[in-house]
């Protein structure tokens, strides 16, 4: 899925190099948030992916914001360790 998205968005990434970080944060934010929050959701008793997805859908905007901040911090070398 991610490879297909990368192939589709490659022309945009090549033609607009200054907007690449903004575009990448917008695209990768929700996935980043889900990956970072997975252990927390499992510790709260939400073991199945359907239950976790339901929580993420209920709090979609919060996950987008959290993922955007996490992805942005990954672009800063000292903070991405």
Secondary structure, DSSP 4 states (H G I P E B T S, - for coil): -HHHHHHHHHHHHHH-GGGHHHHHHHHHHHHHHHHHHHHHHHHTT--SHHHHHHHHHHTHHHHHHHHHHHHHHHTSGGGG-
